[in-house]
């Protein structure tokens, strides 16, 4: 069995006992044991082996980059987009009023994350010019994705008096910017 070693200059294999490298002419040391092959270090491997190793590294790096890109597509950044309500529009529906439906809009700056919930207190003063009380029997959002709650229900608004109500808003799970439309179903109590 012939034992191989590798040229220290060009990395080509040679048989133990050769005096010079057949590839580059480098004088070869003869101090290797006859039965122990010498494994070439990476920098001394033949050029074809170095090219193959570089190609393997490039392929592995490209595969890792491709997997990272796939991960970004499969698991994109999940930061919630903001929900921005710029105004609140109350749509009053009244079965025993002179006008069955009317709107009251006002600026309402509400910014939240997708799917978040807001709960707060609101004072409502029914105009003192009204001769009847308003009784709210149902309150709900008609803007897609939003939930709007009003408590307590039924809610009675007496002319000229301030009455506290608790409102709740649950935002949609998709981005939104614009007006929030809320229906208030009511009757007049005279």
N, C-alpha and C positions, 0 to 999 in steps of 0.2 A: 504494500500500500504506500502510495506516495503522499507525503505531507506537504501541505501548502502553507505559505506565508504570503505576506503582501508587501509590495515595494513601498518603502517609506516616502518616496518622492511622488510617484504617480498612482499608487494604490492598486496596480495590476497584480494578480496572483502570480507566484513563482513557486517552483519546487525547491524544497530545502536541499541545499547542496549546489545550487546555481551560484556562479560568481557575480554575474551582472544581470540586471533586469532586461528582458528581451524587448520591452516596450520603450524604455527611456534611457537605458545604458547605465543606470545608477549602480555603483558597487553595492553588493549585498552582504550583510553580516552573516556569519556562519555559526552564530552562537545559539541557535534555536535547538531545543532537544528534538531528536528525530521523531518522536511519537506525539508531539504536542503541536496542533495547528495554531497559528496565530490569527486571531480574528481582527480584521481591519477596523481602526477607529473610523467614525463617520466621515471625518475630514480627509481621510486617506483612502476612501473607497474609490473605485473606478468612477469616472465621470458618468457613465451610464447608470450606475447605482445612485449617485448623487442626484441626477436628473429625475430618476424614478421617485426618490424620497421627497424631493421638492414637489413633484406632481402630486404625490399622496397628501402632503401637507396642504397644498392648494385646494385639492378636492375636499378634504376634511373641513377646512375653513369655509369653503363655499357652501357645503352642506349645513354647517352650523348657522351661517348667515341666512340661508333659505329657511331653516327651521325657526329662527328668530322672527323672520318676516311672517311666516305662517302663524306663529303665536300672536303676533300683533293683529293679524286679521281675525283670528279665532277669538282672542281675548283683547279687544281694543280697550283703550283707556276708558274707564267707566265713570269718569267724573260726571256728575249730573249737570245737565245744561240748566241754566236758570229759567225760572218761570217769572215772567214780568207782566203784572196786571197794571195797566195804566189808568183805567177808570172802572167804576162800578156803575152798572145800569140796572136800576130796579124797574121791573115791569109789573105794574099793579094790575091784577085781574079782580074785578069787583062785579058780582052778579046783581047787586041792588044799588049801584051808583049811576049817576046821570051819564057818565062815560064809563063803559065797561072795562076799558084798558087805557092806561097812560103810563108814560115812562118818566123816571127821574134819574138823571145821570150826574155824576160828580167825579172829580179827579180822585184817584185812589192808587197810591204808590205802594204796590205789594210785590216784593221780589223774594223768591224762595227757590229751593232746589226741587227737582222732579220728585213727585210723590210725597212731598212734605205736608205737614198739617199745621195750620194756624188756628189758634183759639183766642178770642178776646171779647172784651165787653164793649158794648156800644149803647150810648144813650139816644133814645129816639124821642123827639118832641113833635107831637102831632099839632099842626097849625091851630092856633087859638081862634082863627076865623071859621073853623069847621064847627058845625053845630052837633055833629054826631061823633061818637067814638069809632075807631077802626078796630076790627077784630081780625087779626091774621090767623088763618087756619092752616096754611101750608106755605113753606118757603123752600125753594130748590133752585139749583143752577141749571141753565139750559146751554151753557158753554161746554162743549164736549171735553170730557176728561175731568172736569171739576166736580167736587161735591161741596155743597153749601148747606150748612145747618143753622137753624135759629131756635133758640130756647129761651123761655118756655113757649110752647104752642098748646092751645091757642094763646095769642098774645094780644092784649088790649091796649091800644094807644088812645088816651083821653085828651081831648082838645086842650092845648096850653100846658099840659103837664109832661115832664120828662120821665120816661120809663126805661129801665135798664133791660137789655137783652144780651145774651151770649151768642156770638156767631162763631162758626167754625168753617174753615176753608181747607179742603184737601186738594192739593195740586195734581195735575195729570202726570203721568210717567213719561211724557214726551215733551220736548221744548214747546213753549207757548209765549207769545207776547201779544197783548191787546186788551180788549175790554172784557170784563166778566159780567155776564148777563144773568140776573137772578129774578125769578118770578116770585111775587108775593100774592098769594091767593087770599082775598079778604072780603069782608062784608061790613057794611056800616050798621052801627047799632045806635038808633036814635031814641 
